[in-house]
């Protein structure tokens, strides 16, 4: 049974949504060789993981519960988001790339 103070849809045995979003944003970078398309998918997933991770972290700190899954989700989401933003900046600052012609 779910506690009334628990975040929406979060149960003790269930994986954190921030870990799922963050893991997906990082996994795209390792699994797909087409980085021009990857950053378009990894950026929204990473941002969603950051938002969900901060919500889960606040809920866990209010309940004095374990913050491990939310911190893991925040870390993975941060890595995926930073990689997407860095690649986006790289692409837009190098107009000589063949993909932009």
Secondary structure, DSSP 8 states (H G I E B T S, - for coil): ---TTS-TT--TTS--HHHHHHHHHHHHHHH-S-HHHHHHHHHHHHHHHHHHHHHHHHHHHHHT---HHHHHHHHHHHHHHHHHHHHHHHHHH-TTSGGG-
